[in-house]
């Protein structure tokens, strides 16, 4: 993960290798709809939200790994049921975020990242293809991943 392009290729290889080993036989990485809202990374019957952290991201970036393991990257597999367990409300477009008086936990997360100089890309269209944000763009607020 020395640059976003190599990180993207590596993440795709890792996810594909794991997907090939899915005990259910469902190889989600071979599906034709990866770049659509219909697709999620799936393993053993569980859907996951994929997030990556790598040394190619600068200090102000939300995917910065704080100098931890500068020769490595991290792939976080967050199960979708964990969002419900933490009472995260349904996703919403950036324009519906209450930046001045956060109304819910999603707003508070977005505001906290912004206040710490680590604002991240929030699509205006919901739902959005999850595969397209697994690896963030180098400019996290103006570039679509």
Buried (B, 14 or more C-beta within 10 A) or exposed (E): BEEBEEBBEBBBEBBBEBBEEBEEEEBBBEBEEBEBBEBBBBBEEEBBBBBBBBBBBEEEBBBBBEEEEEEEBEBEEEEBEEBEEEEBEEEBEBEEBBEEEBEBEBBEBBBEBBEEEBBBBBBEEEEBBBBBBBBBBBEBBEEEB
